[in-house]
């Protein structure tokens, strides 16, 4: 049975989705939901024009999602071996990643963590242990990820940031909320982040149609308060695998004072085969993009391979025969 997520803030139920998108099969919705919950914010649903448009494809299941694919991987970015304790991943000495929750305002159908199972939030004891590890890790930077770290309350978020200071001076929040649920960026949240500088916010926007007026307003609330905002996009077949779309996205972000930081090659996990494209095709698109945008609107095109050693430029990875180059 489809879960009604109305207890999780501004997400909509199955009835509302089907009323708005009658072409969506209720059976497909239910089956897909059992594998990876279908969770869509009211704001996002209001921006979906068609099921197979860029916003519809990212948020709502397609038939391929139910099929296994030979390219499917468990743990596509090699996090399991780099997780010293639950909810923590550390791939680099100077950075440590804390998965603050598994909840999101929008469950993107291509998400590389879509097969994560288990409780949605750490227990208080797990969170305490995770924070202790982060403080003692020697890292300079705490990356809050998930799930969406802005799916937790301001109080919990601020407590987590305060708990790692002063040992971990820089905090980065990787969140889709300013794009998927822009009302989440409240004046109280912005004030709290500003007071805790340096806190960087890294948003996730893949298509210019995501940048509606309320989303722009949420980004401006952050930027105008002096909170630095970067974007990570994922290159997705059928969504943004087009030079003109990518150019429109990144030039628009620059105008909004959001730096286009990374363009990620999609990670292969069961259920997201419909979004994949080859690294060669990605390089072709990025080469086309570099001919039409300025340097500030050209993100680094990277891949996070399953070896667990972190991101690498796709060009370098392809040149080395789709493996980590030997230094
Ligand atoms: S918001 Fe991020 S973590 Fe959540 S489903 Fe989308 S890609 Fe995954």
Boltz pocket constraint, residues with backbone or C-beta under 6 A from the ligand:
constraints:
  - pocket:
      binder: B
      contacts: [[A, 103], [A, 104], [A, 105], [A, 106], [A, 107], [A, 108], [A, 111], [A, 112], [A, 113], [A, 146], [A, 147], [A, 148], [A, 176], [A, 204]]
      max_distance: 6.0
